[in-house]
Amino acid sequence: MAGMLLRSMMSIALVAGALVGMSTSAVEAQTAGGYGPLQISWEVRNRFRLFREERDFLLHAESARGRSVLAAEQALAVQSDGRGWARNTVNRLCIDLAGRVNEPCTRDNVKESYLTPIDHPIVARMTGPVPVGATCAWTIDDGDGPQTSTFDCAEPVNLRVRYGRTTVATVDMSSSEGSQRAFTEIAVRDIFIAGLGDSVASGEGNPDRPIALADEGFCFRSYLGTAAAQYYRPSRAGYKGGRACEAPDFLPVWQRQSALWFNPACHRSLYSYQTRTALALAVRYPHIAVTYLPLACTGATIADGLFGSQRARDCLPSKSGSACQGTVNGQLAELREAVAAVKRRQPDRKLDLVLLSVGANDIYFSGLVADVIVDTATERALFRRSGVMASVDDARSAMTRDLPQGFAKLREALKPLVGGDLSRVVYTAYANPTLSNGGAPCPGGRAGFDIHPSFNAQPQRLAAVSNFVEGEFLPQLRALALCEGGILCRNPSTDRMTFVDSHQTSFASHGFCARAESDPEFDRQCFSATGDSFDPDIVTAANQPMLCGRSAGEYRAYLPRARWIRDANDSYFAAMTYPQGLPASQQPSDIHDATWGVLSAVYGGAVHPSAEGHAAMADAVVPAAAAVLQLDAAVPEVTSQPVPPIPVAPRPPGRAGGLF
């Protein structure tokens, strides 16, 4: 009865407050008499739900104040001395390294269902000219009866509010200046976002915990196979095995010092534009929570990766080296399973947004990169024979013959997942990685690619690929996403995706060849502009492979740079990744093998966006995502009423006060 009486009196007070609010002169008179614009403000705590600990969210909330995602990333990069903010966060997620969602996930010491939360933590506080020493009686009612506790008005109040319900918060403030009431409605919108796609979507090139490098060198063989065909590059710090080519060693010994992605099999990174977009939405909109499901996988094509399974990239780090996942399930199947699980528990919950980038592997983009940078005759012949390299003609043929059909099939598969409205699929286009100086193709050469003796970005091949990407591939992706340029869609009004490419202009000055005096000192001193960064003498290079004489361990993967595209040197120095997920029959005989020498230079993300590049992409995607989700729709936030407080019925015996 007390609860019913309280709710009835609250309703009367709400009506009375509305009538009072209609009289401007009355409000002004009461304000002049000592009442101020007392308000209740609230926000969801740790609202990027992938993070288990609030400190990780607060790091981004603080860095983002008044900054773009790119500026925040650059600030965090400097703050971490280039080691990267994700190196600690990677072990504090609600998704484990194998890609499994933790159900339940313990977030800030409370067990929650990750995909289907039943409540959310919020913090509420009084704002406005609150008198010193004022006391506030907080009444919280989520429909199951009000609960009241009294605090100093300067104290924030922490509580959990039910998902799918509106909670009414009322505050009666008492002070020597009089009494005043404020109330607001609290309703948390939990947004379910999935990330799909390939290496650009996953964040390839940006391990959450980069490799640590040693002062000493590590020997690789060349394909020529003679004793002289050896070269040394920096070794992994902590590696205790054989460093000379004559001292073979095996994968488990090497793997113990690997770089770490939050999903090694797919090289998923917290730095990816998809993760940064979901995180930025959570940071910028305090009344929402974001449940983010990352599924993108490096190497994915539409057929093998989205629809079908694909080969894993890396093994899970382990002391034995035995925890190796050979394949990764198709992303669409994984997403369907997650959505079905959500619907079983919360039938009204839906997938709100899909972030998507795919298509580059469908037109053999990695083969185009290999064709550009592999320059010596022996390696070119071997790679061409094994199908690793592709020409512009090969890519053009796949783009016109296969990509439209694959995209049409993908469109139909996504429709039921987003309720038939493909505008909820935000397709983010690639940036051309080969541009600098405002749009001119990079000049080519060995700079940035001298990590391997056979590499040289050959200028003519580079220009041909750059022109193809800019003039043919990127326009075709736009047409596919928007049902333009002769691309037929069943119903263009519902089949058009939301398309994002505004970041491409920024990348036109930040390709892999961009350099600046503001680049890290190590880069300027040790990565030669003429492609002579490493000591070719195998005797001296065994102890010091860098010609600059500095320790390779001084390289910082996450310091700001003019280039937003990782070159091959960056890839080796940040990740030095080998294809550990290959079947045993395809593994090289030992880790000095010539194939691993090539792959260690490119497999960890050469010619992929850096963390700065991904942040710039996120800056382009966030407004588009917010528009689709209608996050900027004007909603009244706070109501205040300078009316006397409503009496609160005595609390029943046994009900604790203080915390809701």
Buried (B, 14 or more C-beta within 10 A) or exposed (E): EEBEEBBEBBEEBBEEBEEBBEEEEEBEEBEEEBBBBBBBBBBBBBBBBBBBBBEBBBBBBEBBEEEBBBBBBBBBBEEBEBBBBBBBBBEEBBBBBEBEBBEEBEBBEEEBBBBBBEBBBBBBBBBBEBBEEBBBBBBBBBEEBBBBBBBEBEEEBEBBBBBEEEBBBBBBBBBEBBBBBBBBBBEBBBBBBBBBBBBBBBBBBBBBBBBBBBBBBBBBBBBBEEEEBBBBBBBBBEBEBBBBBEEEBBBBBBBBBBBBBBBBBBBBBBBBBBBBBBBBBBBBBBBBBBBBBBBBBBBBBBBBBBBBBBBBBBBBBEEEBEBBBEEBBBBBBBBBEBBEBBBEEBEEBBBBBBBBBBBBBBBBBBBBBBBBBBBBEBBBEBBBEEEBBBBBEBBBBBBEEBBBEBBBBBBEBBBEBBEEEBBBBBBBBBBBBBBBEEBBBBEBBBBBBBBBBBBBBBBEBBBBBBBBBBEBBBBBBBBBBBBBEEBEBEEEEBBBBBBBBBBBEBBBBBBBBBBEEEBBEBBBBBBBEEBEBBBEEBEEBBEBBBBBEBBBBBBBBBBBBBBBBBBBBBBBBBBBBBBBBBEEEEBBEBBBBBBBBBBBBBBBBBBBBBBBBBBBBBBBBBEBBBEBBEBEEEEEEBBBBBBEBBEBBEEEEEEEEEEB
